[in-house]
Amino acid sequence: MAPALVLGAAALVAVTGCGAQSAAPLGNVKLVAAEAVQESAQKAEEVTSYSADVVFDVAGGREETGKVQGRVVYQGKPELATDITLDTLSFGARNVPGGVRAILVGETVYVKSELLTQLAGATKPWVKVSVGDLDSGGQGEVRELMAQAQQFDLADTVKLLTASDDVKAVGTETVGGVDTTHYSGTFPVAEAVQALDPAERERVEKQFASAKDVKFDLWADGQSLPRKVTLSGSEQGTTFSMAVHFQDFNEPVSIVAPPADQVGDLPERQGGN
């Protein structure tokens, strides 16, 4: 996972089961820890909208160190829409001044970045890209940004945890004013990705790269909804940690495209990527 975020930040800078049998209270039902995580994953699948505060840190050599911090608002119905604000996006000694904002509405991605505007020669504050064109020349930075946002996806994140065979309940804590049960464990990446749809499996395998096992902590509320998830691990001398606070489950959200007069097309770069 660490390399995906680092590479994404670099691109923007450059151009812009069976488990432990520990039981814990969850609502009015006592579930073993593994069953509780399974229940949380099922509840996450049913969520149609949410917001999340995210922090991702990578520590390694000078070029591998980076940080991503921001907020994601997600809507699954009536149409897929996501509003991503990354206030901090750094890679090595470089960073993206002013951060980045991206809005996905239907099949169109809108991106606002001072650096992208300057270096790509855009004439409007926002640039738009069709989702179908993200693999074409000149769209690589936008594709990496959207891939970064996907790693904070509620359902897929919690689904990975169900592959753990050592999860245990470690106590009760309050997260964002909500009473939760805290679970902790590890999961093997190779097995965890098998729980994902084929379309997502390759992306997640690439994000985790050579990390074999990932440590996680999950805080689930009385309705089994995941209020907080942290992941951490190391690979080839680089360590990474991610913390995501989820909230506003199934609350109405308003995600709309920027005003038309503020949006232009992303100019084609000479010489490709």
Residue pairs with C-beta under 8 A, 6 or more apart in sequence:
1 151
1 204
1 207
1 208
1 209
1 211
1 214
1 231
1 233
1 240
1 242
2 58
2 60
2 64
2 207
2 209
2 211
2 235
2 238
2 239
2 240
3 206
3 207
3 209
3 235
4 144
4 147
4 148
4 151
4 206
4 207
4 209
5 56
5 58
5 66
5 68
5 148
5 151
5 207
5 240
6 58
6 64
6 66
6 91
7 144
8 144
8 145
8 147
8 148
9 66
9 68
9 89
9 90
9 91
9 96
10 91
10 92
11 140
11 141
11 144
12 89
12 96
12 100
12 113
12 115
12 116
12 141
12 144
12 145
13 89
13 91
13 94
13 95
13 96
13 115
15 116
15 119
15 120
15 141
15 269
16 96
16 100
16 113
16 115
16 116
16 117
16 119
16 120
16 141
17 34
17 38
17 162
17 163
17 164
17 165
18 34
18 165
19 32
19 33
19 34
19 35
19 37
19 164
19 165
19 166
19 167
19 185
20 32
20 33
20 34
20 165
20 166
20 167
20 168
20 185
21 32
21 33
22 32
22 33
22 168
22 169
23 30
23 31
23 32
23 33
23 169
24 30
24 31
24 33
24 36
24 169
24 172
24 181
24 183
25 172
25 181
26 36
26 39
26 181
26 220
26 222
26 224
27 222
27 223
27 224
31 39
33 167
33 168
33 169
33 183
33 185
34 162
34 164
34 165
34 167
36 169
36 181
36 183
36 220
36 224
37 158
37 161
37 162
37 164
37 167
37 183
37 185
37 218
37 220
38 162
39 220
39 224
40 158
40 161
40 218
40 220
40 224
40 225
40 226
41 155
41 158
41 159
41 161
41 162
42 224
43 223
43 224
43 225
43 226
44 154
44 155
44 157
44 158
44 159
44 225
44 226
45 155
45 159
47 76
47 154
47 155
47 225
47 249
47 250
48 75
48 76
48 77
48 250
49 73
49 74
49 75
49 76
49 77
49 248
49 249
49 250
49 251
49 252
49 253
50 73
50 74
50 154
50 246
50 247
50 248
50 249
50 250
50 251
51 71
51 72
51 73
51 74
51 246
51 247
51 248
51 253
52 71
52 72
52 74
52 152
52 154
52 244
52 245
52 246
52 247
53 70
53 71
53 244
53 245
53 247
54 68
54 69
54 70
54 71
54 72
54 152
54 242
54 243
54 244
54 245
55 67
55 68
55 69
55 242
55 243
56 67
56 68
56 69
56 240
56 241
56 242
57 66
57 67
57 240
57 241
57 242
58 64
58 65
58 66
58 67
58 238
58 239
58 240
59 65
59 238
59 239
59 240
60 237
60 238
60 239
61 237
61 238
62 92
62 93
63 91
63 92
64 92
64 238
65 91
65 92
66 90
66 91
66 92
67 88
67 89
67 90
68 86
68 88
68 89
68 90
68 148
69 86
69 87
69 88
70 84
70 85
70 86
70 87
70 88
70 89
70 99
71 84
71 85
71 87
72 82
72 83
72 84
72 85
72 149
72 152
73 82
73 83
73 84
73 253
73 255
74 81
74 82
74 153
74 154
74 253
75 81
75 82
75 253
75 255
79 105
79 106
80 104
80 106
81 103
81 104
81 105
81 106
81 253
81 255
82 102
82 103
82 104
82 149
82 255
83 101
83 102
83 103
83 104
83 255
84 100
84 101
84 102
84 103
84 104
84 145
84 149
85 99
85 100
85 101
86 96
86 99
86 100
86 101
86 145
86 148
87 99
88 95
88 99
89 95
89 96
89 99
89 100
90 96
96 113
96 115
97 114
97 115
98 113
98 114
98 115
99 113
100 111
100 112
100 113
100 116
100 145
101 111
101 112
101 113
102 109
102 110
102 111
102 112
102 142
102 145
102 146
102 149
103 109
103 110
103 255
103 256
103 257
103 258
104 110
104 131
104 146
105 255
105 256
105 257
107 130
107 131
107 132
108 128
108 129
108 130
108 131
108 257
109 128
109 129
109 130
109 131
109 134
109 142
109 146
110 126
110 127
110 128
110 257
110 258
110 263
111 126
111 127
111 128
111 129
111 142
111 145
111 266
112 125
112 126
112 127
112 258
116 122
116 127
116 141
116 266
117 124
117 125
117 127
120 127
120 266
120 267
120 269
121 267
122 264
122 266
122 267
123 264
124 261
124 262
124 263
124 264
125 258
125 262
126 258
126 262
126 263
126 264
127 263
127 264
127 265
127 266
128 263
128 264
128 265
128 266
129 139
129 142
129 266
133 139
134 142
134 143
134 146
135 143
137 268
137 269
137 272
137 273
138 266
138 267
138 268
138 269
138 272
138 273
139 266
140 273
142 266
147 203
147 207
150 156
150 200
150 203
151 157
151 204
151 207
151 242
152 244
154 226
154 246
156 196
156 200
156 204
157 226
157 229
157 231
157 244
158 218
158 226
158 229
159 192
159 195
159 196
160 187
160 192
160 193
160 195
160 196
160 204
160 214
160 216
161 167
161 185
161 187
161 192
161 216
161 218
161 229
162 187
162 192
162 195
163 187
163 188
163 191
163 192
163 194
163 195
164 185
164 186
164 187
164 216
166 185
166 186
167 183
167 184
167 185
168 183
168 184
168 185
169 181
169 182
169 183
170 182
170 183
170 184
171 181
171 182
172 179
172 180
172 181
172 182
173 180
173 182
173 219
174 180
175 219
175 221
175 227
175 228
175 245
176 227
176 228
176 245
176 247
178 221
178 227
179 221
179 222
180 219
180 220
180 221
180 227
180 228
181 219
181 220
182 217
182 218
182 219
183 217
183 218
183 219
183 220
184 215
184 216
184 217
184 218
185 215
185 216
186 213
186 214
186 215
186 216
187 213
187 214
187 216
188 212
188 213
189 205
189 208
189 211
189 212
189 213
189 214
190 212
192 214
193 201
193 204
193 205
193 208
194 201
196 204
208 214
208 233
208 235
209 235
210 235
210 236
211 233
211 234
211 235
211 240
213 233
214 231
214 232
214 233
215 231
215 232
215 233
216 229
216 230
216 231
216 232
217 228
217 229
217 230
218 226
218 228
218 229
219 226
219 227
219 228
219 229
220 226
220 227
221 227
225 246
225 249
226 246
227 245
227 246
227 247
228 243
228 244
228 245
228 246
229 242
229 243
229 244
229 246
230 241
230 242
230 243
230 244
231 240
231 241
231 242
232 239
232 240
232 241
232 242
233 239
233 240
234 240
257 263
